[in-house]
Amino acid sequence: MGPAILTALVLVFASLLYYVYDGYGRLLRVLCRLRRHTDPTAFPSKGERPTVAVLITVHDEAHQIVERIENILAQDYPRGLLDVIVASDGSTDDVAAVIAAHFGDDVQLVEADDRVGKSAIQNQAVESTRAEIILFSDADTRFVQGFLREVTAPFADDSVGAVQAHLLFVPSDPEAPVASQARYWRAELEIRRLEARLGILAVASGSCIAVRRDLWRPLPPQIGEDCIIPLDVVSQSRRVAYADEAIAHEPADKEFDDVIATRARMTLRNWQGTCSRPALLNPFAHPGYAFALWSHKLLRWLSPVWLIGLSVCALLLALVSTRPLELLPAAAVLAFWLLALVGGVAATRSRRVPICGTTYAFVLANIGFLGGLIMVARGRTIRLYR
């Protein structure tokens, strides 16, 4: 390839990376300012609260289930309107005995004798309740006081079919090797807020998503609730709201391998889930959701392809270049990888270096995305992942 083609490819790959990680957010902010006359996040106030079933999916988590359930029961929500369901996916510990001893009949237990997968046991648990709102959560999630009031408030608006809460990942050590992932998550939350304001939010976190019972559809075994529930809700002409004041905490992954494995698994299951609803990716059928899903999800998951393409083309351009200006992309790429290397070395020593740490976190995320894409290409599915 000649310099002209390589230069064009460098510009394309660089533009895609910029759009995915910065340009899309800026575009959403502009669109929000243009439609200030409407505010889809302002919900009507109704006196009656809905019945809520908090569904906790577990596998061998007896060590933390009591604290988790107590956290839910301590919420300032009418006890007569609140059910707690624990869905145990083939647990081999004494989680059933622990629940019975501490809570008796106040907590419903749905058990599978063998591992059936998170989605399958969730399907069984949902069938066991007639609560108006189903709130999916995990054993290591903790709700801040007032969470249930805030996460159910948007359902006063009949156009809302699901609500995404405000999930915060809390590292056990602020200087931990993966602490720099926090910046990535803050940017992700801001994107979700903006999409919600525009009425095009179609993603959620599985540990704190609430959905109307009558809109819920059984989960495919290889796809998680975080992906498919929002897609099924918007497919039924309802929207996903964002409850900024419904705050939940969850521990962050501690090790590099955990971060990569989590992101790879998420990419695989979410790619398969998103592509299972192709109508929402059609800009002629659903322009708003297609715009959000392509920009927020598919193009981001493909970002390791753009990053590798940019790096290779920039270096090739330097090799065939005849003008000094054509060496700049290679210099920028080499500087980027050098910053990531310094950030990685610092992280292994539980240190964080400004800019280097952020660059390393970016590379770490893309390694996870790449792992997920490879599994997609190989046709893998994941059902047992807890």
C-alpha positions in Angstrom: 0.0 0.0 0.0 1.2 3.5 -0.8 1.5 6.5 1.5 -1.9 7.9 0.4 -3.8 4.8 1.3 -2.0 4.3 4.5 -2.6 7.9 5.5 -6.3 7.5 4.7 -6.5 4.3 6.9 -4.7 6.1 9.7 -7.3 8.9 9.6 -10.2 6.4 9.5 -9.0 4.3 12.4 -8.1 7.4 14.5 -11.5 9.0 13.8 -13.3 5.8 14.8 -11.4 5.6 18.1 -12.0 9.3 18.8 -15.7 9.0 18.0 -16.2 6.0 20.2 -14.4 7.3 23.3 -15.0 11.0 23.1 -16.8 12.3 20.0 -20.0 10.3 20.7 -20.3 11.7 24.2 -19.8 15.3 22.9 -22.4 14.7 20.2 -24.9 13.5 22.8 -24.3 16.7 24.9 -25.0 18.8 21.8 -28.2 16.9 21.1 -29.3 17.3 24.7 -28.8 21.0 24.6 -30.8 21.2 21.3 -33.8 19.6 23.0 -33.8 21.4 26.3 -37.5 22.1 26.0 -38.3 18.5 26.9 -37.0 16.5 29.9 -37.7 12.8 29.8 -36.0 12.3 33.1 -38.7 14.4 34.9 -41.2 11.8 36.2 -44.7 12.4 37.5 -45.3 12.0 41.3 -47.8 9.3 42.4 -48.7 8.3 45.9 -49.0 4.6 45.3 -45.8 2.6 45.2 -45.5 -0.6 43.1 -44.9 -4.0 44.5 -41.2 -5.0 44.1 -39.4 -8.3 44.0 -35.6 -8.0 44.5 -34.1 -11.0 42.8 -30.6 -12.0 43.9 -28.8 -14.7 41.9 -26.2 -16.7 43.7 -23.8 -19.6 43.4 -22.0 -20.6 46.6 -22.3 -17.2 48.3 -23.5 -18.2 51.7 -20.7 -16.1 53.2 -22.3 -12.8 52.1 -26.0 -13.6 51.6 -27.1 -12.6 55.1 -25.5 -9.1 54.8 -27.0 -8.7 51.3 -30.5 -9.5 52.4 -30.3 -7.4 55.4 -29.2 -4.5 53.2 -32.4 -4.9 51.2 -34.7 -5.3 54.1 -33.3 -2.2 55.7 -34.5 -0.1 52.8 -37.2 2.5 53.7 -39.7 0.9 51.4 -43.1 -0.5 52.6 -42.4 -4.0 53.8 -45.7 -5.3 52.5 -44.8 -4.2 49.0 -41.3 -5.8 49.0 -40.4 -9.4 48.3 -36.9 -10.8 48.4 -36.1 -13.8 46.1 -32.8 -15.7 46.1 -32.2 -17.7 43.0 -29.5 -20.4 43.7 -27.9 -21.8 40.6 -26.7 -25.2 41.9 -25.0 -23.9 45.0 -23.0 -26.5 46.9 -22.6 -24.5 50.1 -25.2 -24.1 52.8 -26.8 -21.0 51.4 -30.3 -22.5 51.7 -29.8 -23.3 55.4 -28.3 -19.9 56.1 -31.3 -18.2 54.6 -33.8 -20.4 56.4 -32.1 -19.8 59.7 -31.8 -16.1 59.5 -35.0 -15.1 57.6 -37.4 -18.0 57.6 -40.3 -17.4 55.3 -39.5 -13.8 54.8 -37.2 -14.7 51.9 -38.2 -16.9 49.0 -35.6 -19.4 47.8 -35.6 -20.8 44.2 -33.1 -23.6 43.8 -31.6 -25.6 41.0 -30.1 -28.9 42.0 -27.5 -28.7 39.3 -25.9 -25.7 37.5 -28.3 -24.4 34.9 -26.8 -21.0 34.3 -27.7 -17.6 35.7 -30.3 -16.7 33.0 -32.1 -20.1 33.4 -32.4 -19.8 37.2 -33.5 -16.2 36.9 -36.3 -17.3 34.5 -37.5 -19.8 37.2 -37.4 -17.1 39.9 -39.3 -14.5 37.9 -42.1 -17.1 37.3 -42.5 -17.5 41.0 -43.5 -13.9 41.7 -46.3 -11.6 40.6 -44.7 -8.4 41.8 -45.2 -5.4 39.5 -41.5 -4.6 39.3 -38.7 -7.1 39.2 -35.3 -5.8 40.3 -32.3 -7.9 39.4 -29.3 -7.8 41.6 -26.2 -9.7 42.8 -25.0 -10.9 46.2 -22.1 -8.5 46.3 -24.1 -5.4 45.5 -25.2 -3.0 48.2 -28.0 -0.5 48.0 -27.6 3.0 49.5 -30.6 4.0 51.7 -33.4 5.3 49.6 -32.4 3.1 46.6 -35.8 1.3 46.2 -37.8 4.6 46.4 -35.6 6.2 43.8 -35.4 3.2 41.4 -39.1 2.7 41.4 -40.1 6.4 41.1 -39.7 6.5 37.3 -42.3 3.8 36.9 -44.9 6.4 37.7 -44.5 7.4 34.1 -46.3 4.8 32.0 -43.8 5.2 29.1 -41.0 3.8 31.3 -40.5 0.1 31.0 -37.2 -0.4 32.8 -34.9 1.6 35.1 -31.2 1.6 35.2 -29.8 2.6 38.7 -26.6 4.4 39.4 -24.0 1.7 40.0 -20.6 2.6 41.5 -17.6 0.2 41.5 -15.6 0.5 44.7 -12.0 -0.7 44.7 -10.9 -2.3 48.0 -7.7 -0.3 47.7 -7.6 3.1 46.0 -4.1 2.3 44.9 -5.0 -1.2 43.6 -3.7 -2.1 40.1 -7.1 -1.8 38.5 -8.2 1.4 40.3 -7.6 3.4 37.1 -10.7 1.6 35.5 -12.8 4.1 37.5 -12.4 6.8 34.9 -13.7 4.4 32.2 -16.8 3.7 34.3 -17.5 7.3 35.0 -17.5 8.1 31.3 -19.8 5.1 30.7 -22.3 6.4 33.3 -22.3 9.8 31.7 -23.1 8.3 28.3 -26.0 6.4 29.9 -27.3 9.6 31.5 -27.2 11.5 28.2 -28.9 8.6 26.3 -31.6 8.5 28.9 -32.2 12.3 28.5 -32.6 11.7 24.7 -34.9 8.7 25.2 -32.5 6.3 23.5 -31.0 4.4 26.4 -30.9 0.6 25.7 -28.2 -0.7 28.0 -28.1 -1.5 31.7 -26.1 -3.1 34.6 -27.4 -6.5 35.6 -26.9 -5.9 39.3 -29.3 -3.0 39.5 -31.9 -3.0 36.7 -35.6 -2.9 37.4 -38.2 -3.9 34.8 -42.0 -4.1 34.7 -43.2 -7.7 35.2 -45.6 -7.5 32.3 -42.8 -6.4 29.9 -40.3 -9.1 31.0 -39.5 -11.9 28.5 -37.7 -15.1 29.4 -33.9 -14.7 29.1 -32.0 -16.7 26.5 -29.6 -19.0 28.3 -26.5 -17.5 26.7 -27.4 -13.9 27.1 -27.4 -11.8 30.3 -30.2 -9.7 31.7 -28.0 -6.5 31.4 -28.1 -6.8 27.7 -31.4 -8.4 26.7 -33.9 -6.8 29.1 -33.3 -3.2 27.9 -33.6 -4.4 24.3 -36.8 -6.3 24.9 -38.3 -3.3 26.7 -37.6 -0.8 24.0 -38.8 -3.3 21.4 -42.2 -3.0 23.1 -42.2 0.7 22.7 -41.3 1.6 26.2 -38.1 3.3 27.3 -35.3 2.7 29.8 -34.9 5.5 32.4 -31.9 6.3 34.4 -32.3 6.8 38.1 -29.3 8.9 39.1 -30.2 9.0 42.8 -30.7 5.3 43.1 -27.1 4.5 44.1 -25.7 1.0 44.5 -22.2 -0.1 45.3 -20.3 -3.1 44.0 -16.7 -4.2 44.6 -14.4 -3.7 41.6 -12.4 -6.5 40.2 -9.0 -6.6 42.0 -6.7 -8.3 39.5 -5.8 -7.7 35.8 -7.1 -11.2 34.8 -10.4 -10.5 36.4 -10.8 -7.3 34.5 -10.0 -8.9 31.2 -12.1 -12.0 31.7 -15.1 -9.9 32.8 -14.9 -7.6 29.8 -14.3 -10.5 27.4 -17.4 -12.4 28.8 -19.4 -9.2 28.7 -18.4 -8.5 25.1 -19.3 -12.0 23.9 -22.7 -12.2 25.6 -23.7 -8.6 24.8 -22.6 -8.9 21.2 -24.7 -12.0 20.8 -27.6 -10.4 22.6 -27.5 -7.2 20.6 -27.3 -9.0 17.3 -30.3 -11.2 18.3 -32.5 -8.1 18.0 -31.4 -6.9 14.5 -34.5 -4.6 14.1 -33.1 -2.2 16.7 -29.9 -1.9 14.7 -31.8 -0.8 11.6 -31.6 3.0 11.4 -34.6 3.1 9.1 -36.8 1.2 11.6 -35.4 2.6 14.9 -33.1 5.6 14.1 -32.5 6.7 17.7 -31.8 3.2 19.1 -29.7 2.2 16.1 -27.6 5.3 16.5 -27.1 4.6 20.2 -26.4 0.9 19.9 -24.0 1.2 17.0 -22.1 4.1 18.7 -22.2 3.0 22.3 -21.9 -0.8 21.9 -20.9 -2.3 18.6 -18.3 0.3 17.5 -16.8 0.3 21.0 -16.5 -3.5 21.1 -14.7 -3.3 17.8 -12.2 -0.7 19.1 -9.3 -3.1 19.4 -9.6 -3.6 15.7 -9.4 0.1 15.2 -6.5 0.3 17.6 -4.5 -2.5 16.0 -5.3 -1.1 12.5 -4.1 2.3 13.5 -0.9 1.0 15.0 0.0 -1.2 12.1 -0.9 1.4 9.4 1.0 4.2 11.2 4.2 2.1 11.4 3.9 1.0 7.8 3.4 4.6 6.8 6.6 5.5 8.6 8.5 2.8 6.6 7.3 3.9 3.2 7.0 7.7 3.9 8.9 10.2 1.9 7.9 13.3 4.0 8.7 14.0 7.6 5.1 14.8 8.3 4.1 11.2 7.6 6.3 10.1 10.5 4.0 11.8 13.1 1.4 9.0 13.3 4.0 6.4 14.1 5.6 8.7 16.7 2.2 9.2 18.3 1.5 5.4 18.3 4.8 4.6 19.8 4.3 7.3 22.5 0.9 5.8 23.2 2.2 2.2 23.7 5.1 3.5 25.8 2.7 5.3 28.1 0.7 2.1 28.4 3.8 0.1 29.2 4.8 2.5 31.9 1.3 2.5 33.3 1.3 -1.3 33.3 4.7 -1.6 35.1 3.5 1.0 37.7 0.2 -1.0 38.2 2.1 -4.2 38.9 3.8 -2.3 41.7 0.5 -0.9 43.0 1.3 2.6 41.8 -0.5 4.9 39.5 1.1 7.3 37.1 -1.1 10.1 35.7 -1.9 9.7 32.0 0.1 6.4 32.0 -2.5 4.8 34.2 -5.4 5.9 32.1 -3.6 4.7 28.9 -3.0 1.4 30.5 -6.6 1.1 31.6 -7.7 1.8 28.0 -5.4 -0.9 26.7 -6.6 -3.3 29.3 -10.2 -2.7 28.4 -9.4 -3.3 24.7 -7.6 -6.6 25.5 -10.9 -7.7 27.1 -12.9 -6.5 24.1 -10.5 -8.4 21.8 -10.9 -11.6 23.8 -14.7 -11.3 23.5 -14.5 -10.7 19.7 -12.3 -13.8 19.3 -14.9 -15.8 21.2 -17.6 -14.4 19.0 -15.7 -15.3 15.8 -15.2 -18.9 17.2 -19.0 -19.2 17.9 -18.6 -19.7 21.6 -21.4 -19.3 24.1 -21.3 -18.9 27.9 -24.1 -20.1 30.1 -22.4 -20.9 33.4 -20.5 -17.8 34.4 -21.1 -17.2 38.0 
